[in-house]
Protein backbone atom coordinates (compact mmCIF):
# COMPACT_ATOMS: atom_id res chain seq x y z
CA UNK A 1 0.00 0.00 0.00
CA UNK A 2 1.45 3.34 -1.03
CA UNK A 3 0.92 6.53 0.97
CA UNK A 4 -1.26 9.26 -0.51
CA UNK A 5 1.78 11.37 -1.45
CA UNK A 6 5.07 10.92 -3.30
CA UNK A 7 8.21 10.05 -1.36
CA UNK A 8 11.69 8.77 -2.05
CA UNK A 9 12.53 5.09 -1.59
CA UNK A 10 15.01 5.91 1.14
CA UNK A 11 16.61 8.69 3.13
CA UNK A 12 19.87 8.49 5.06
CA UNK A 13 20.43 9.44 8.69
CA UNK A 14 24.13 10.23 8.84
CA UNK A 15 24.49 12.40 11.95
CA UNK A 16 24.05 11.75 15.63
CA UNK A 17 21.39 14.52 15.70
CA UNK A 18 19.40 12.68 13.03
CA UNK A 19 19.77 9.39 14.90
CA UNK A 20 18.58 11.07 18.10
CA UNK A 21 15.58 12.47 16.23
CA UNK A 22 14.43 9.09 14.91
CA UNK A 23 15.31 7.18 18.10
CA UNK A 24 12.70 9.04 20.13
CA UNK A 25 9.72 6.68 20.66
CA UNK A 26 7.08 9.34 19.94
CA UNK A 27 8.85 10.45 16.76
CA UNK A 28 9.10 6.84 15.60
CA UNK A 29 5.33 6.56 16.03
CA UNK A 30 4.82 9.75 14.02
CA UNK A 31 7.04 8.46 11.21
CA UNK A 32 5.18 5.15 11.22
CA UNK A 33 1.74 6.76 11.08
CA UNK A 34 2.50 9.06 8.16
CA UNK A 35 3.85 6.17 6.12
CA UNK A 36 0.22 5.20 5.48
CA UNK A 37 -1.02 8.71 4.67
CA UNK A 38 -0.14 12.33 5.27
CA UNK A 39 -1.46 13.76 8.53
CA UNK A 40 -1.89 17.08 10.26
CA UNK A 41 -0.46 17.91 13.68
CA UNK A 42 -4.02 17.79 15.03
CA UNK A 43 -4.63 14.28 13.65
CA UNK A 44 -1.32 13.04 15.05
CA UNK A 45 -2.02 14.60 18.45
CA UNK A 46 -5.46 13.00 18.63
CA UNK A 47 -4.24 9.60 17.45
CA UNK A 48 -1.33 9.51 19.89
CA UNK A 49 -3.27 11.19 22.72
CA UNK A 50 -0.73 13.99 23.11
CA UNK A 51 -1.10 17.77 23.42
CA UNK A 52 -1.12 19.54 20.07
CA UNK A 53 1.74 21.83 21.16
CA UNK A 54 3.93 18.85 22.06
CA UNK A 55 3.09 17.14 18.77
CA UNK A 56 3.93 20.31 16.81
CA UNK A 57 7.34 20.43 18.49
CA UNK A 58 8.16 16.82 17.54
CA UNK A 59 6.90 17.27 13.98
CA UNK A 60 9.06 20.40 13.66
CA UNK A 61 12.09 18.45 14.86
CA UNK A 62 11.48 15.75 12.24
CA UNK A 63 11.08 18.41 9.55
CA UNK A 64 14.29 20.13 10.66
CA UNK A 65 16.21 16.83 10.51
CA UNK A 66 14.88 16.14 7.01
CA UNK A 67 12.57 13.19 7.76
CA UNK A 68 9.18 14.91 7.30
CA UNK A 69 7.94 17.51 4.85
CA UNK A 70 4.71 19.33 4.09
CA UNK A 71 3.10 17.36 1.28
CA UNK A 72 -0.06 19.47 0.90
CA UNK A 73 -2.09 22.18 2.58
CA UNK A 74 -5.73 23.18 2.84
CA UNK A 75 -7.60 26.22 4.15
CA UNK A 76 -9.66 25.65 7.28
CA UNK A 77 -11.49 28.84 8.04
CA UNK A 78 -8.69 31.44 7.90
CA UNK A 79 -5.89 29.04 8.78
CA UNK A 80 -3.72 27.02 6.42
CA UNK A 81 -3.58 23.41 7.65
CA UNK A 82 -0.43 21.46 6.76
CA UNK A 83 -0.30 17.75 6.01
CA UNK A 84 3.02 16.12 6.80
CA UNK A 85 4.50 13.08 5.09
CA UNK A 86 7.78 11.23 5.19
CA UNK A 87 10.64 12.21 2.92
CA UNK A 88 11.66 8.57 2.37
CA UNK A 89 9.93 5.21 2.79
CA UNK A 90 12.99 3.70 4.49
CA UNK A 91 15.38 5.52 6.83
CA UNK A 92 18.87 4.09 6.45
CA UNK A 93 20.98 4.65 9.54
CA UNK A 94 24.56 5.41 8.54
CA UNK A 95 27.34 3.78 10.52
CA UNK A 96 28.76 7.20 11.39
CA UNK A 97 25.54 8.04 13.25
CA UNK A 98 25.66 4.98 15.51
CA UNK A 99 27.63 5.09 18.76
CA UNK A 100 30.63 2.76 18.71
CA UNK A 101 29.74 -0.77 19.73
CA UNK A 102 25.96 -0.36 19.33
CA UNK A 103 25.35 -0.76 15.60
CA UNK A 104 22.23 -2.85 15.07
CA UNK A 105 21.80 -3.82 18.70
CA UNK A 106 19.36 -1.03 19.51
CA UNK A 107 16.90 -2.32 16.91
CA UNK A 108 16.89 -5.80 18.45
CA UNK A 109 16.39 -4.39 21.95
CA UNK A 110 13.62 -2.14 20.67
CA UNK A 111 11.85 -5.09 19.03
CA UNK A 112 12.08 -7.03 22.27
CA UNK A 113 10.75 -4.12 24.35
CA UNK A 114 7.81 -3.26 22.11
CA UNK A 115 6.58 -6.82 21.58
CA UNK A 116 3.32 -7.49 23.40
CA UNK A 117 1.54 -10.67 24.40
CA UNK A 118 -1.87 -10.91 22.81
CA UNK A 119 -4.38 -13.68 23.10
CA UNK A 120 -4.44 -15.80 19.96
CA UNK A 121 -1.54 -14.02 18.26
CA UNK A 122 1.64 -16.00 17.88
CA UNK A 123 5.08 -14.43 17.60
CA UNK A 124 7.25 -16.02 14.96
CA UNK A 125 11.01 -15.79 15.37
CA UNK A 126 14.14 -17.76 14.75
CA UNK A 127 17.87 -17.45 15.24
CA UNK A 128 20.41 -19.23 13.08
CA UNK A 129 24.19 -19.22 12.69
CA UNK A 130 26.25 -19.89 9.58
CA UNK A 131 29.90 -19.43 8.71
CA UNK A 132 29.67 -17.69 5.34
CA UNK A 133 31.91 -15.46 3.20
CA UNK A 134 31.41 -11.67 3.39
CA UNK A 135 30.03 -11.45 -0.16
CA UNK A 136 27.32 -14.03 0.64
CA UNK A 137 26.38 -12.03 3.73
CA UNK A 138 25.81 -8.95 1.57
CA UNK A 139 23.83 -10.96 -0.99
CA UNK A 140 21.64 -12.49 1.72
CA UNK A 141 21.10 -9.13 3.43
CA UNK A 142 19.88 -7.60 0.16
CA UNK A 143 17.17 -10.28 0.01
CA UNK A 144 16.18 -9.64 3.64
CA UNK A 145 16.03 -5.87 3.01
CA UNK A 146 13.78 -6.48 -0.01
CA UNK A 147 11.50 -8.59 2.18
CA UNK A 148 11.39 -5.82 4.82
CA UNK A 149 10.46 -3.33 2.08
CA UNK A 150 7.66 -5.65 0.96
CA UNK A 151 6.44 -5.91 4.56
CA UNK A 152 6.08 -2.11 4.85
CA UNK A 153 4.05 -1.90 1.63
CA UNK A 154 1.49 -4.60 2.48
CA UNK A 155 -2.15 -3.51 2.39
CA UNK A 156 -3.19 -2.14 5.77
CA UNK A 157 -5.94 -3.87 7.71
CA UNK A 158 -6.71 -5.76 10.89
CA UNK A 159 -6.47 -4.55 14.46
CA UNK A 160 -2.82 -5.30 15.29
CA UNK A 161 0.33 -3.53 14.14
CA UNK A 162 3.09 -6.11 13.66
CA UNK A 163 6.80 -5.44 13.78
CA UNK A 164 9.47 -6.95 11.57
CA UNK A 165 13.11 -6.99 12.67
CA UNK A 166 16.06 -8.67 11.00
CA UNK A 167 19.78 -8.55 11.56
CA UNK A 168 22.93 -10.19 10.31
CA UNK A 169 25.69 -9.73 12.85
CA UNK A 170 29.12 -11.16 13.64
CA UNK A 171 29.26 -13.49 16.65
CA UNK A 172 31.78 -15.42 18.67
CA UNK A 173 29.73 -18.59 18.04
CA UNK A 174 32.14 -21.53 17.71
CA UNK A 175 32.56 -23.49 14.51
CA UNK A 176 34.29 -26.75 13.74
CA UNK A 177 37.55 -26.61 11.80
CA UNK A 178 37.64 -28.04 8.30
CA UNK A 179 37.88 -31.85 8.40
CA UNK A 180 41.39 -33.30 8.17
CA UNK A 181 42.07 -35.24 5.05
CA UNK A 182 42.44 -38.95 5.62
CA UNK A 183 45.65 -40.13 3.95
CA UNK A 184 44.99 -43.83 4.64
C-alpha positions as CSV (number, residue, x, y, z in Angstrom):
1,X,0.0,0.0,0.0
2,X,1.4,3.3,-1.0
3,X,0.9,6.5,1.0
4,X,-1.3,9.3,-0.5
5,X,1.8,11.4,-1.4
6,X,5.1,10.9,-3.3
7,X,8.2,10.0,-1.4
8,X,11.7,8.8,-2.1
9,X,12.5,5.1,-1.6
10,X,15.0,5.9,1.1
11,X,16.6,8.7,3.1
12,X,19.9,8.5,5.1
13,X,20.4,9.4,8.7
14,X,24.1,10.2,8.8
15,X,24.5,12.4,11.9
16,X,24.0,11.8,15.6
17,X,21.4,14.5,15.7
18,X,19.4,12.7,13.0
19,X,19.8,9.4,14.9
20,X,18.6,11.1,18.1
21,X,15.6,12.5,16.2
22,X,14.4,9.1,14.9
23,X,15.3,7.2,18.1
24,X,12.7,9.0,20.1
25,X,9.7,6.7,20.7
26,X,7.1,9.3,19.9
27,X,8.8,10.4,16.8
28,X,9.1,6.8,15.6
29,X,5.3,6.6,16.0
30,X,4.8,9.8,14.0
31,X,7.0,8.5,11.2
32,X,5.2,5.2,11.2
33,X,1.7,6.8,11.1
34,X,2.5,9.1,8.2
35,X,3.8,6.2,6.1
36,X,0.2,5.2,5.5
37,X,-1.0,8.7,4.7
38,X,-0.1,12.3,5.3
39,X,-1.5,13.8,8.5
40,X,-1.9,17.1,10.3
41,X,-0.5,17.9,13.7
42,X,-4.0,17.8,15.0
43,X,-4.6,14.3,13.7
44,X,-1.3,13.0,15.0
45,X,-2.0,14.6,18.5
46,X,-5.5,13.0,18.6
47,X,-4.2,9.6,17.4
48,X,-1.3,9.5,19.9
49,X,-3.3,11.2,22.7
50,X,-0.7,14.0,23.1
51,X,-1.1,17.8,23.4
52,X,-1.1,19.5,20.1
53,X,1.7,21.8,21.2
54,X,3.9,18.8,22.1
55,X,3.1,17.1,18.8
56,X,3.9,20.3,16.8
57,X,7.3,20.4,18.5
58,X,8.2,16.8,17.5
59,X,6.9,17.3,14.0
60,X,9.1,20.4,13.7
61,X,12.1,18.4,14.9
62,X,11.5,15.7,12.2
63,X,11.1,18.4,9.5
64,X,14.3,20.1,10.7
65,X,16.2,16.8,10.5
66,X,14.9,16.1,7.0
67,X,12.6,13.2,7.8
68,X,9.2,14.9,7.3
69,X,7.9,17.5,4.8
70,X,4.7,19.3,4.1
71,X,3.1,17.4,1.3
72,X,-0.1,19.5,0.9
73,X,-2.1,22.2,2.6
74,X,-5.7,23.2,2.8
75,X,-7.6,26.2,4.1
76,X,-9.7,25.6,7.3
77,X,-11.5,28.8,8.0
78,X,-8.7,31.4,7.9
79,X,-5.9,29.0,8.8
80,X,-3.7,27.0,6.4
81,X,-3.6,23.4,7.7
82,X,-0.4,21.5,6.8
83,X,-0.3,17.7,6.0
84,X,3.0,16.1,6.8
85,X,4.5,13.1,5.1
86,X,7.8,11.2,5.2
87,X,10.6,12.2,2.9
88,X,11.7,8.6,2.4
89,X,9.9,5.2,2.8
90,X,13.0,3.7,4.5
91,X,15.4,5.5,6.8
92,X,18.9,4.1,6.4
93,X,21.0,4.6,9.5
94,X,24.6,5.4,8.5
95,X,27.3,3.8,10.5
96,X,28.8,7.2,11.4
97,X,25.5,8.0,13.2
98,X,25.7,5.0,15.5
99,X,27.6,5.1,18.8
100,X,30.6,2.8,18.7
101,X,29.7,-0.8,19.7
102,X,26.0,-0.4,19.3
103,X,25.4,-0.8,15.6
104,X,22.2,-2.8,15.1
105,X,21.8,-3.8,18.7
106,X,19.4,-1.0,19.5
107,X,16.9,-2.3,16.9
108,X,16.9,-5.8,18.4
109,X,16.4,-4.4,22.0
110,X,13.6,-2.1,20.7
111,X,11.9,-5.1,19.0
112,X,12.1,-7.0,22.3
113,X,10.8,-4.1,24.3
114,X,7.8,-3.3,22.1
115,X,6.6,-6.8,21.6
116,X,3.3,-7.5,23.4
117,X,1.5,-10.7,24.4
118,X,-1.9,-10.9,22.8
119,X,-4.4,-13.7,23.1
120,X,-4.4,-15.8,20.0
121,X,-1.5,-14.0,18.3
122,X,1.6,-16.0,17.9
123,X,5.1,-14.4,17.6
124,X,7.3,-16.0,15.0
125,X,11.0,-15.8,15.4
126,X,14.1,-17.8,14.7
127,X,17.9,-17.4,15.2
128,X,20.4,-19.2,13.1
129,X,24.2,-19.2,12.7
130,X,26.2,-19.9,9.6
131,X,29.9,-19.4,8.7
132,X,29.7,-17.7,5.3
133,X,31.9,-15.5,3.2
134,X,31.4,-11.7,3.4
135,X,30.0,-11.5,-0.2
136,X,27.3,-14.0,0.6
137,X,26.4,-12.0,3.7
138,X,25.8,-8.9,1.6
139,X,23.8,-11.0,-1.0
140,X,21.6,-12.5,1.7
141,X,21.1,-9.1,3.4
142,X,19.9,-7.6,0.2
143,X,17.2,-10.3,0.0
144,X,16.2,-9.6,3.6
145,X,16.0,-5.9,3.0
146,X,13.8,-6.5,0.0
147,X,11.5,-8.6,2.2
148,X,11.4,-5.8,4.8
149,X,10.5,-3.3,2.1
150,X,7.7,-5.6,1.0
151,X,6.4,-5.9,4.6
152,X,6.1,-2.1,4.8
153,X,4.1,-1.9,1.6
154,X,1.5,-4.6,2.5
155,X,-2.1,-3.5,2.4
156,X,-3.2,-2.1,5.8
157,X,-5.9,-3.9,7.7
158,X,-6.7,-5.8,10.9
159,X,-6.5,-4.5,14.5
160,X,-2.8,-5.3,15.3
161,X,0.3,-3.5,14.1
162,X,3.1,-6.1,13.7
163,X,6.8,-5.4,13.8
164,X,9.5,-7.0,11.6
165,X,13.1,-7.0,12.7
166,X,16.1,-8.7,11.0
167,X,19.8,-8.6,11.6
168,X,22.9,-10.2,10.3
169,X,25.7,-9.7,12.8
170,X,29.1,-11.2,13.6
171,X,29.3,-13.5,16.7
172,X,31.8,-15.4,18.7
173,X,29.7,-18.6,18.0
174,X,32.1,-21.5,17.7
175,X,32.6,-23.5,14.5
176,X,34.3,-26.7,13.7
177,X,37.6,-26.6,11.8
178,X,37.6,-28.0,8.3
179,X,37.9,-31.8,8.4
180,X,41.4,-33.3,8.2
181,X,42.1,-35.2,5.1
182,X,42.4,-38.9,5.6
183,X,45.6,-40.1,3.9
184,X,45.0,-43.8,4.6
